[in-house]
Amino acid sequence: MTSPPRNSTSRISGRHRDRRGRGLRGRLVPTSVPLFRTRRDIFDDLILDAVEGLEHRWSEELAGVEFAVEDVPPELNVYDTDVLEDGDVPLARLMPGRPGRQPVPPRIVLYRRPLEFRAADKDDLADLVHNVVIEQLANLLGIDPDELA
């Protein structure tokens, strides 16, 4: 007795059971849930909040300033005066920029991990980031940090 030929259309195409867990894996948390945001995303938002708070009053001075985030500072034995330190650990760095034929805009680099390490919670981190941004902008503009705040 021979069995009739299998009809391939009766089979569900493209789907099979992943019996041993080696198949494709999806996200553990949907993108719409707040848990999806990484520490880096949250830190970037804190910097944007700090800058936006200053932008309405100092928009002309902040027009060309770039802000960047690095996880950790580079390993140098001696830091320049443009580096804001807490003890021996740099928290931020100011690169004043260069005018001329090929201008380089001023850049403020904040180091995420040292700042997160010094903060007790998210509110403390927001205050610390705000203070560091104000300190670096005051150095760039050559004014007292109290004038910026």
Beta strands, then each sheet from edge to edge (+ up, - down):
strand 1: 66-70
strand 2: 83-86
strand 3: 89-95
strand 4: 107-111
sheet 1: 1+ 4+ 3- 2+
end
